[in-house]
Amino acid sequence: MGNSIYDKLFFFGDGEYREKWKKIDAPYTSRSAIGLGNEWIKGSMHIGFRWILPGGPYPPTKAHTHDADEVIGFIGSNTDDVTDLGGEVELFMGEEMERYVISKTCLVWIPKDLVHCPMTYLRIDRPLLFFIAEASSFYKQQIFHSSKSV
């Protein structure tokens, strides 16, 4: 890219971004593919893509909420059957900690202030792409402490 009018709207996730995520990814069997937020392009929405690879360990998650609506997605890498997730993911939703097991390509709509997670990768047979997209420039979460054990 040169000095065109819209160059500032393109983000390739290299340099400082890549170095930051190498450190975060280091202990896990997952890799940040690319993400965006106010830190990288002022005023942009928060979105992140992470490859989850077989083997583990995986990044831990705790029950939490957000100040904005969010979508999370799980996409398998079997291009012959795009519904095949290639693994199983456990996700808890609501203060009741209702359990869901996801085994197909899936999007999950999470309205603002809805408790969600923990999330556990139960089985990963081949790489799957996990992503989050939040209707906010900043990723913020408030940890939720439940009396119900999961």
C-alpha positions in Angstrom: 0.0 0.0 0.0 1.2 3.5 -0.8 -0.1 6.8 0.3 -3.7 6.5 -1.0 -6.7 8.1 0.6 -7.9 4.9 2.3 -4.7 3.2 3.3 -5.4 3.9 7.0 -8.5 1.6 6.8 -6.4 -1.5 5.9 -4.8 -3.5 8.8 -2.6 -6.4 8.1 -1.7 -7.4 11.7 2.0 -7.4 11.4 4.7 -5.5 13.3 3.8 -4.5 16.8 0.5 -6.4 16.6 2.2 -9.7 15.7 4.8 -9.3 18.4 2.1 -8.6 21.0 0.1 -11.7 20.1 3.2 -14.0 19.8 3.7 -13.4 23.6 0.0 -14.0 24.4 -0.2 -17.1 22.2 3.1 -18.7 23.4 1.8 -21.1 26.0 -1.3 -22.2 24.0 -2.1 -24.4 21.0 -3.9 -21.6 19.3 -2.8 -18.7 17.2 -4.2 -15.2 16.8 -4.8 -14.8 13.0 -5.7 -11.1 13.1 -7.8 -8.7 15.1 -8.9 -5.1 15.0 -10.0 -2.5 17.6 -9.4 1.1 18.6 -5.8 0.3 19.5 -5.0 -0.4 15.8 -7.5 1.7 13.9 -9.1 4.6 15.8 -12.9 4.2 16.0 -13.0 0.7 14.5 -15.2 -2.1 16.0 -13.5 -4.8 18.0 -13.0 -8.1 16.1 -10.6 -10.9 16.5 -9.9 -14.3 14.8 -8.0 -17.1 16.4 -7.0 -20.5 15.0 -7.6 -23.3 17.5 -5.3 -26.2 16.8 -5.4 -29.8 18.0 -3.4 -30.7 21.1 -4.1 -28.0 23.7 -3.7 -26.3 26.1 -6.2 -23.6 25.1 -6.7 -20.1 26.5 -8.9 -20.1 29.6 -12.2 -18.2 29.8 -14.3 -17.2 32.8 -17.9 -16.3 32.9 -18.3 -12.6 32.0 -20.5 -9.9 30.4 -19.8 -7.0 28.0 -21.1 -3.5 27.7 -21.9 -4.1 24.0 -23.5 -6.8 21.9 -21.2 -9.5 20.7 -21.1 -12.3 18.2 -18.8 -15.3 18.6 -18.2 -17.8 15.9 -16.8 -21.3 15.4 -15.8 -22.2 11.8 -14.5 -25.6 10.8 -11.7 -26.1 8.2 -13.3 -28.9 6.2 -14.0 -27.2 2.9 -15.8 -30.3 1.7 -18.4 -29.9 4.5 -18.4 -26.4 5.8 -20.8 -27.4 8.6 -18.3 -29.8 10.1 -16.6 -28.1 13.0 -13.9 -30.7 13.4 -14.3 -30.7 17.2 -16.5 -29.9 20.2 -16.7 -26.7 22.2 -18.6 -26.4 25.5 -20.1 -23.0 26.2 -22.2 -21.8 29.2 -24.8 -19.1 28.8 -26.8 -17.0 31.2 -26.7 -16.6 35.0 -28.2 -20.2 35.1 -25.0 -21.5 33.4 -27.0 -23.4 30.8 -24.6 -25.7 29.0 -24.3 -26.0 25.2 -22.0 -28.3 23.2 -21.2 -27.0 19.8 -20.1 -29.5 17.2 -21.1 -27.7 13.9 -20.0 -24.4 12.4 -21.9 -21.9 14.4 -22.5 -18.2 15.2 -23.7 -17.2 18.7 -25.4 -13.8 19.3 -24.6 -12.5 22.8 -26.7 -9.5 23.7 -25.1 -6.8 25.9 -24.9 -7.8 29.6 -25.7 -11.5 29.0 -23.5 -13.7 31.0 -21.5 -16.2 28.9 -18.6 -18.6 29.3 -16.7 -20.4 30.6 -15.9 -21.9 27.2 -13.9 -25.1 26.9 -12.5 -26.9 23.8 -13.6 -30.5 24.6 -12.1 -32.0 21.4 -10.2 -30.5 18.5 -9.6 -32.9 15.6 -8.3 -30.3 13.1 -7.9 -26.5 13.1 -11.0 -24.5 13.6 -11.4 -20.7 13.5 -12.8 -18.9 16.5 -13.8 -15.3 16.3 -15.4 -12.5 18.3 -17.0 -9.3 17.0 -18.2 -6.7 19.4 -20.2 -3.6 18.7 -17.6 -1.5 20.4 -14.1 -0.1 19.7 -12.7 -1.6 23.0 -12.9 -5.1 24.3 -14.0 -4.9 27.9 -15.4 -7.7 30.1 -16.8 -7.8 33.6 -16.1 -11.1 35.3 -19.3 -12.8 36.6 -19.1 -14.8 39.8 -21.7 -17.5 39.9 -22.8 -19.6 42.8 -23.4 -22.5 40.4 -20.3 -24.6 39.7 -19.8 -25.8 36.1 
